[in-house]
């Protein structure tokens, strides 16, 4: 084999090994837990909340969703201003 063919085969083998490593790593390693997911699990599935508590929790979550969306939009606007500078 010529040097060029060996180089191409080596590059292909390295690429296949890298892709295989990614798939094996994703299969064997657990995915990271999102912050706050455990609290959400406890509040919605493990605590025995009455109807009033569930309603208040739902109101808090809706308010948080609105605030989060506002913060995300503000962050995008700030990022756009930084990109222009």
N, C-alpha and C positions, 0 to 999 in steps of 0.2 A: 504494500500500500504506500501511496505517496504521502508526504507530510501534510498536504492540503486535505486529503480524505480523512486522515487520522484526526486532524483538528476539527473537521466538521462532525465526525462521529463523536468526538469527545464533548463538543458543545451540545449536541443533541442528547447525549447520555446525561450530562449535567442538568440540562433543562428538565428531562423526564424525572430525574432523581429529585429535583427541587419541587416539582409539581406533586410527586408522590409524597414527599415529606410534608407538604402543606396539607394534603388530604389525611394523612395519618395523624398529624398533629391535631387537626380539627376533630377527628373521630375520637382520639384518646383523651384530650384535655377538655375539662368542662368549660363551658362558656362563662364569661364573667357575669356576675350578678349585678344588675343595675342598682344604684344607690336608692334606697327607699322602698325597694321591692318587698323586703321582709316586713316592713311596717305595714305596707298595703295588704299583704297576705294576712297579717294578724288582725288588722282592723276589719277586713271584710269576711274572713272565713273562720277565725278562731275565737273571736269575742262574741258573746251573746248580747247584741245590742237590741234595745227595744225600738219601736217605730220612731219615736221622737229623736233618739240618738242617731238612727240611720238617716233621718231627714236632715239633721244638722250636719252630719258627716257629708252627705251629698251636696249640701249648700256650700260647705267649705271647699270641697273638691271642685265644684263649678267655679267658685270665685278664684281658686288657685289656677284653674285652666285659663281663665281670662287674663289674670296677671302674667302667667307664663307666656301666653301668646303676645301680650304687650311688650314684655321684656325681650322676647325673640325678635319682634319687629324693630324695636329700638336698637338692638344689637346689630341687626342687618343694616339699618340706616347708618349707624356709626361706622360699620365696616365699609360701607359704600363711600362715606366721606373720607375715610382713611385711604381708600384705594385711589380716590381722585387727587389726594395731596401728593 
